[in-house]
């Protein structure tokens, strides 16, 4: 009856004809009861928006946007999460004995009746797209879970309330107390939620009256929840025990790590503690399953032109290829992609890293251990006795490492490493500034890949953006006389109200030629190298960013940010 009513409704509304309805019903009979509306959408006969409009008009059902809505915890408790996910329904409002729920299918009377029996409420429905409901379920129920556990932790009074009291405690007893259920559940839950929100870091920040919990998602910190200040000591102690850190030492920064798993997914957690005026601040970096997640070279987001130059660089039989950029610009991701591309059975590929974040098949990987005397420089000297063909150095941090790497590059080895510079041109003279002879830099450096990460506009809430006069003037300084159609993210559940979802890299890739070698040998200024590259038509980072802007993948605010973070934005 439900399917016939939906079909008739669509026919009467003129959205489909009788023949299309009968064809869809035939498909439904073969599909084992799949919803008719979903079948029509899958067949391309209608869109979900068509279905929403027809239901709204015929049934006089209100439509709700879940993007900016706030749902109290007591309302969420009316519908169990398992039921909400099974029937794709979300409770949004409770008024007296009336429970209002968002659904994409208000004709599912069985669901409505079950909800009424479940809570003894009168149930009314409002319309929302299926995907929007799914995203909102993930957002609201996960936050409710974290908040409820945070409340449990804050209520638990078994721990010392101040650091002075904690200092007098027997730490063996404290270990037992921080193993209590609320603390354990809270730590496990925030790590799990951070993983599912694609967070790279978890921040636990003590204040005078509370502990703030934040996740870094796509480069931005977002607030998750707060705990009472009295819970701080037990929370920190629990994490330090898991990470193998000294729980008695609270005056110095400490590092540790531990592993957890969710749904057969291994997560490695690097922990850093830092003493502050209100206690130790904890930052946890999440490194997901180090056996997977290595991008292929063609997945790095390079343009066709950059890809062509890039392949020539990594195909060099010897020399050094540098990947440059600030912290958090994706340099390690690019280096791992090169390793995976070049590690064939015909060559001996080795690496020295801090730390080893991903396992690359076919590569002998070593992690530095400064306390034991294993540094980048000492490890590199040992690697040179291991008959290597390709060497990856996680980062060139000092002149000794730079010297050994450069000499390895001119003696028949392909060396891959990263360096902190703002652009490709700066990398050459940075090596010279580190004490490497200019002739060695000129002979060894075959090319430089400079990169940044930019935030992509959320595909679920992308909207047109009308440029202001200042925007147009800014784009003209970058060489765009007429701005393209611009977009931005409004903010929705899917993107945690940020307007962004995911990131991609932008690149500028320079292949060392004879003119650059001559400039390096005579210690030319970086500005001279930039001027030379500009004259020969080099594609810079800003060119790449403007291409993404024109494609509607990034907003103008990312271009502002990029320009502000660069010493120069040559075009």
N, C-alpha and C positions, 0 to 999 in steps of 0.2 A: 504493500500500500504506500509506504514511504517513497519508494523509487518512482511509482506511477505518479504520485503527487508532484515530485520534483520535475519529472519529465513533462507533465501537463503544464506546470507552472512556466517552464521555459518555452514550451510551444505557444502557450497563450500570450506570453510576453513578446513573441516574435523573435526570440534569440536563436531558436533552432526550429527546424521543420519536422514534420511527422516522420519522414524517411530517416533523418539523422537520429531521431529518438529511437526508432526501431532498430537501427544498426547498432546503436550504443547498448540497447537492451540485449541484443544478441551477444555482444562482446561480454556483457555482464554475466550472462548465463554460463559462459565458458570460463569465466574468471573466478568462479566460486563465491560470488556475493560481493564483489568489490562495489563501492559506492558509485552510483550512476554519475553524480557530478564529477567525481574524480576521473571516471572513464571519458566523459566528454572533454574534460580539460586535457587529458593525455592524448586524445585523438586530435586535439587542436581545433575542435568545433567551437568551443567557448573558452574564455579565460576565467580565472577565479573572480575577477572583478565583475564580469557579466553575471556570474552566479550570485555574487553578493548583492548587486543592484536589484536583481529579480526577486530575491528573497526579501530584501528590505521593502521593496515596493508592494509586493503581494501580501506579505504577512504583517506589514506594519511593525517590523522589528527595528529597534534602534541599532545603530552601528557605533562601536567604540574603538578608539585608538588606544592601544596598549603601550605606546611608546613613552608617554609622559605620565602614566598613571601610577598612583601609589596604592598598594593593597596592604591593609593592616594584617598583622599576624593572626588575629582572631578570625579574620575572614578566610585566610588560607587554611586554617585548621578545619573548616567546614567540609573540605574535600581532600581526602588523602592524596598524596603525590602520585601513588601508583595508579589510582583511579583517574586522576587528571591526565596522566600520560597515556593511559589506555584509551580513553575516550576523547582526548585532545580538547579538554574543557578546563576553563580557569575561573574560579570564583573571584568576583571583582567588587561586590558590594553586599553588605548585610544591613537591612533596614527592618527592624522589628522581626517578624517571622519570615520575611521575604529574602531569599538568597538569589542574587543576580549573578549569572554565570555567562562567560563569553564562550561562544561556540561557532564553528563554521557551518554547523548543520542543525538549525533550530527545529527541523522536522524529525530529528531523532528522539521521538517521544519516549522510547524505552530508556534512554539515558536520563531524560528529564525526570521520569517517574522514579528511577532508581535513586537519583540524587535526593528527591523528596523523601523517599523512605529512609535513606541513609541518615539524614540529619533531622527528619521531622519538620522540614521547612517547605514553604511554598516556593517553587523554583520558577524564575523568569529568565528568559534568554536574551542576550544581546549578540550582535554579529561581530565577528572579527576574522580576518584571514587565517587559514590553517597554520601557515608558517609563523605568523606573528604570535599565535597562541603557543606554539611549540617553543619559540624563543622565550616568551614570557614565563612559561612554566619553569624552564631551566633557570631563568634569572631569579624569580621570586622564591621558589622553593629552596634553591641552594642558599640564598641569602637568609631565609628563615632558619635553615638548619644551622648555619654559622652563628646567627644571632642567638638562637636558643642555647647552643653549647656555650657561647660566650657568657650568657647569663648564668648558666650552671657553674662555670669556672669562677665568675665574680662572686657567686653566693658561697662558694666553698671557703670556709674560714680556717682550714686546717693549717695553712701556711703562715709563716711569719709576715707581719704587715709592713715591716720596714727593713731596710738593709742592715740597720744596726742590730735588730733582733735576729736577723738571719745569720749575722756573723757569729752569734753565740750558739747557733744550732749545731747539733751533731749531724754532719753531712750524710752519714750512712742512713740516719733516720729520714732526712730530707729526701733522699733518693726513693725511699719507699712511698712517701707522701705524694711526690710528683708523678708517681705511677698510677695515681687514682684515675678513675674513669673519666671525669670531665676534662682533665688536662690532656689525657691521652687522646680522647675523642676530638678535642679542639685542635690539637696539633695535626692529627691525621686529616681532619676535615679541611683545614685551611690549605694544606698541601694538595689534597685532592681537588678542591675547588680552584686553586691556582692553576693546576694542570689543565682542567677542563675549560678554563677561561683563557688558555694559551698565555699565561703569565710567565715572564722570565725570572722574576724575583718576588719575594715576599718580605715586606718590611714590618717589623714589630717595634714601634717607637714609643718609649715610655714618656709620659708627661707628668705633671704635678698631680692630676686627679684620675688619669686614665691611661690606657695603653691603646694606641691607634694601630690598626692593622690595614696595610695597603698592599696592593698588587701592582707590579709594573706590567702593563699590557701594551704592546706595540710602542714601547718607548715612553709611555705616560703612566704616572702613578694614579691609581684610583682608590678611593676609600672603600673599605669592605665592612668593617665593624669596629667596635670599641669594647674594651674590657675595663673593669675597675682596676685602679692602681694596685690594690692589694693582691691581685692575681699575678702581678708581673714577676715576682721572684720565683714562684713555682713554675711558671711558663718558661722562663729563661733556663731554669735548672733542668727541666725536662728536655729541652732541645739540646742543651750542652751535654747531657748524659747520652742522648742518642748519637751525637756527633763525636763522642769520645774526647770532649774538652774538659778542662779542669774546672769543676764547679766551684772550687774554693777561690779561684783567681778571678776577681771582679775589677781589678784596677788596671789591667792591661788588655789590649786587643788580642783576641784569640781567633784561631781558625780551626775548622773541623769539617767532617763530612759524614753522611750516612746514606743508606739506600732504602727506598720503599718501593712498593709495587701496588698498582691498582689495575684490576682487570687484566692481569698478565702483562702490564706495561711497567717496565723497570724505570724508576726515576732516581737519579743520583742527586743528592742535595748537598751543596757546598754552603757551609755556615760561617758567618763572620760576626764576631761580637765586638762592640766598641763601647767603652765606659762613657756615660753622659751624666749630667748633673742629677738626672732623675733615675739613674740606673743604667743597666746595659741595654744598648740597642742591638737588635738582632736583624741581620739581613740573610735570607736564604736564597741562593741561586739554584734554579731547577735545571738539571741537565737530563733530558729524557733519553731513554734507552740508547746507550752509546754504540749500539751495534747497527742502528738504523738512522734514517733522517739525513743522509748525505745527499745533497743535491747534485744532479748531473750538471755538467757545464752549461748545457742549453736550458737549464732551469734557473740560471742566475739572474735572468732579466736583462741580459745584454741586447743591445740593438744588433742588427745584422752586421753593420760596419765594425762595431767593437768586437763582436764575436770573431770576425775574420782575423783581426789583429791579435786577439787573445790566443787563438789557436796557434798562430805563428810563434808567439812568445813561448808557450809551454812545449812546443815541438823543438825548441833549440837544444842542440846536443850538450851545450855547456853555457855557463853564464849565470847571472842572478836575476830572478824575476821578483820584484817587490810589489806587495799589496799594501797600499797606504790609506790612511784615514784615521779619524779620532776613535776613541774607545766607543764600542757599540755600533760600528759602521758595517759589520758583517765580514771583516777581514778573515776571521778564522773559517767561516763558512766557505769563502772562496778558496782558501788554501786547501781545505779538505776536498773540495770538488776537483782541484788540480791533482791532488794525490790519487783520488779514485780514478781519474782519467789516465794518469801516466803509469800507474802500478800494473805493469804487465809481467808475465813470467820471464821476459827477456832481460829485465833490469832489477837491480837491487835498490829498493827505495827504503830510506830510513828517515826517522824524524826525532827531534828533541823538542818537547813541548812543556807548557806550564799552564794548566794541566792537560792530560790527554782527555779530550772531551768526546771524541768519537773514535771507534775502532774501524780502521780502514783495512779491509782484506788485502793481503799481499804487501803490507807495509810494516816494517819493524819500528814500533813506536816506543819511545823512552820518555818518562816524565822526570823533570829536574827535581832534585832534592838538595837544596842549598845547605841544610843542616848536616847532610852527609858529605858535602863537598862536591855534589854533582850540580854544576851550573850549566847555563847555555854554552859558555866558552869551553869548560872542561869536557862536557858531553860531546861537543862538536869535534874537539881534538881526538876523542876516542873513536867517534864515528869515522873519521878520516882513515883509521886503521882497519875499518870493516869493509873495505872494497866497495864503497857506495857508488851508484850511478846518479841517483837523485836524492837530495837532502832537503828536508823541510825543517826550518828553524821557526818555532812559534813566533818569536819576536826578537828583533835586534835591539837590545837594550843598552849595550855598552860598546866602547871602542874595541875591546878585545874580541868580542863576538863578531863585530862588523869586520875586523881585520881577517879573522880566520875564514869567515864566510866568503869574503871577496877573493881571498887567495884560493879557496876551494873552487870558486867559480871560474878562475882563469887557468886551472890545472885539470880541466876536463870533466867537471861535475856540473850538473844543473842544480842550482840552489834556489829554493823558494822560501820567502820570509815576509814578515810584515814590519812596517815602520810607521811611526806616528808623524805624518805630515798632512798639511791641508790639501795639497794637490800633487799631481804627478811630477811637475817640474821641480818642486822643492826637494824631492827625494834624493836627487843627485848631489846637491850641495850639502844636504844633511849628512850624507856619508863622509863627505870631505870635512865637514865641521867636526865629525866624530874622530878625525885623525887619520882617515884613510887617504893615501896618496892619490891625487887627482888622476894620474895615469892608470892606477889600478881600478878606480871607479869607472873611468871611461872604457877600460878594457873588459870589465866584468859585467856591468849592468846592461842587460839586453832589453829591458823594458820595465815600465811601471804601470800598475793598475791602481788608480785612485778611485775611491768609492764612498758613498753615503747611503744611508737607509732613509727612505721617505715613506710617510704614512699614506695608505690608499684610502680613498673615499669609500665609506660603507655602501655596498651595492643595494642594501635594503632601504636606505633613507636618502639616497642621492637626490638632490634637487638643483634646479638651475640657480645660479648666483648672478645677480646684476652687479657688474663692477662699478665701484665708485670712481670719482675723478682721480683720487690718489692711486687707485689700482691701475688705471689706464696710464697715468704718468709713470708709474713704476715699471710697467711692462714695456713702455717705450724706451726706458733707459736700458732695457735688455734686448732691444732691437725689434720689438713687436709693435709696428705702427698701428695695427688693428688687432685688438685682443680676440682670441677665439671664444667660443661659447664656454663659459666657466660654470663649474659645479661645486657643490659642497655637501657635506653630510649634516642633515638636520639633527640627528641623534635618535636612536631607537634602542629597543631591548637587545637587538642582535649585536650592537656595537657598544653596549654598556653606556649608551647616551653620549659617546664621544664624537660620533660622526665619522669615525675611522675604523677600518677593519683590515688588519694585515699590513705588511710592509713589503716594499720591493727595493732593490738597489739601483742606484744610478752610477754610471761609470765614466771615467775618462781614461783612455789607455794610450800610452805613449810608447812607441817602439824606438829605441835608441838608434840614431843614424850618425853619419860622420860629422855633420855640423854640430850635433849635441855633444859628441865626444870632444870636438875641438874646444867648445865652450867650457866644458868641464875641466879640461887640461889647463886652460888659461884662467880658471877660477872665476868664470863669469857669474854675475849676479843672477838670482832666480828670476828676477824681472826680465832679464835679457833672454833667458830661455823661454819664458812665457811669451815675450814679444815675437820670438822666432816661431814658436808653435802657432801663435795666432796668425802670423803671416802665411803659413803653409796650410791653413785651413783646419787646424786641429779641432776636434769636437770635445768640448769641455763638459764638466759636470752640469753646468747650467743649461747647456744645449739639451742634454738628456732630460733634465727636469721640465723644460718647456715643452718637449715632445709629449711627456706624460700629462702635462697640463692641457695641451691641445686635444689629447685623447679622452679627457674627462676622467682620468684615473686619480689625479691628485688635485687638491684645491690650491688657490693662490696663496693661502697662508703658509703652506709648505714651501712655496717658492720664496716668500718673504724670509722664512726661517733659514732656508739654505743660504740665501744671499747674506743674511746677518751673521751667519756662522763661518763665512769664508772671508779670508783676508782680501781676496779679489774674486770677482766673478767675471772672468774674461769671456767675451763673445766675439 
